[in-house]
Amino acid sequence: MLLGIGDDASVVRASGVSVTSVDAMVEGTHFRLGEGFSEPAEVGHRALAGALSDLAAMGARPGEAYFVLALPHGFSEQQALELMRAAGDLAAETGTVIAGGDVVVGPVLMVSVTAVGWAADAEALISRAGARAGDLVGVTGSLGSAAAALAQMEGRAPRTPAGAPALQRAAYPRPRLREGRALAREGVHAMIDVSDGVAADAARLGERSGVELVLRLQELPLADGVPEVADALGVPPWQLAAGGGEDYELCFTADPGERERVEGALAADGAVRVHWVGTVREGPPGAVLLDGQGRPLQLEGYEHRW
């Protein structure tokens, strides 16, 4: 970064190839403000986390982030500062520089983030398009916290100490940047971030690669609090793990012969654990979801529809 906030435009010394993601969050669609829902700090953190998660899915190193805020009447300067301070904390934690942006008046709170990442060359990056028949399907970390948190915030499940970890993680998700770079170094074939639920995102990866992913739902890793919230809702825990959005884990495919190497690389890097949840086969591009008896199920991810 040669010039940043305070000039008409930022100036960055380029190296290698750039990777750019644009993400937006709109009040009433992606979050609700107020007691029992989201605070401004949580909105700022989540907005940057979502954009950085896209860079993680490519295996890119984070570089710069640019924010556009639309602030409604009644949203105070103090609240705006809380939002940006939280984003700044995550930026510092991940090695991202907030390099500029804009602030305007709008009818509701809107936060748009453009995140720019970097890689030595295009061959170092991973896309959604490389999955191969015979691959294993892996997922980092754990799933379901966002869906479990939303159920509690909306009153569909009671708020209990057991469900509190899901609320905390959903408020401050961690983009898997370290994991994405480690997986890219180990040569995984395809990767996508889990922002709309693994049911939907695995299907997108399969469609882009021209293959069929087969996921075993009962093997999905569950975040803390998910089983308890699922029990209160009367649904199987994998329904929250597969169908909820904004978990920001990574779903990827890799050669079976590379399984131990992939696991070892993440362990050596201090990253979260990998769980193997399915396979890739020739078939209609997309994903098939299997229950505990191996029967296919219809389950959609989370999508903001207009």
JODA-V522997 format. One record per backbone hydrogen bond with DSSP energy under -0.5 kcal/mol. NH is the residue of the N-H (numbers start at 1). CO is the residue of the C=O. If there is no record, write none. Layout:
{{NH:CO} {NH:CO}}
This chain:
{{2:11} {3:11} {6:7} {7:4} {11:3} {14:12} {17:119} {19:117} {21:115} {23:113} {25:111} {27:109} {28:31} {29:26} {30:26} {31:26} {34:38} {37:34} {38:32} {43:39} {44:40} {45:41} {46:42} {47:43} {48:44} {49:45} {50:46} {51:47} {52:48} {53:49} {54:50} {55:51} {56:52} {57:53} {58:54} {58:55} {59:55} {59:56} {60:55} {61:118} {63:116} {64:116} {65:97} {66:114} {67:100} {68:112} {69:102} {70:110} {71:69} {71:104} {75:72} {76:74} {80:76} {81:77} {82:78} {83:79} {84:80} {85:81} {86:82} {87:83} {88:84} {89:85} {90:86} {91:87} {92:88} {93:89} {94:90} {95:91} {95:92} {96:91} {97:63} {98:96} {99:65} {99:97} {100:65} {102:67} {104:69} {106:71} {110:70} {111:25} {112:68} {113:23} {114:66} {115:21} {115:113} {116:64} {117:19} {118:61} {119:17} {124:121} {125:122} {126:58} {134:280} {135:132} {136:254} {137:278} {138:136} {138:252} {139:275} {140:250} {141:273} {143:221} {148:144} {149:145} {150:146} {151:147} {152:148} {153:149} {154:150} {155:152} {156:151} {157:151} {160:158} {163:160} {164:160} {164:161} {166:163} {167:163} {168:164} {169:165} {170:166} {171:167} {172:168} {173:170} {175:173} {176:248} {177:175} {180:176} {181:177} {182:178} {183:179} {184:180} {185:181} {186:182} {187:184} {188:183} {189:253} {190:253} {191:127} {192:251} {194:249} {195:193} {198:241} {199:242} {200:197} {201:197} {202:198} {203:199} {204:200} {205:201} {206:202} {207:203} {208:204} {209:205} {210:206} {211:206} {212:281} {213:211} {213:286} {214:279} {215:213} {215:288} {216:277} {217:215} {217:290} {219:216} {220:217} {223:143} {226:223} {229:225} {230:226} {231:227} {232:228} {233:229} {234:230} {235:230} {239:236} {240:236} {240:237} {241:237} {242:238} {243:239} {244:240} {246:195} {247:194} {248:194} {249:194} {251:192} {252:138} {253:190} {254:136} {258:255} {259:256} {262:258} {263:259} {264:260} {265:261} {266:262} {267:263} {268:264} {269:265} {270:267} {271:266} {275:139} {277:137} {277:275} {278:137} {279:214} {280:135} {281:212} {286:211} {288:213} {289:297} {290:215} {290:288} {291:295} {294:291} {297:289} {299:297} {302:196} {303:301} {305:303}}
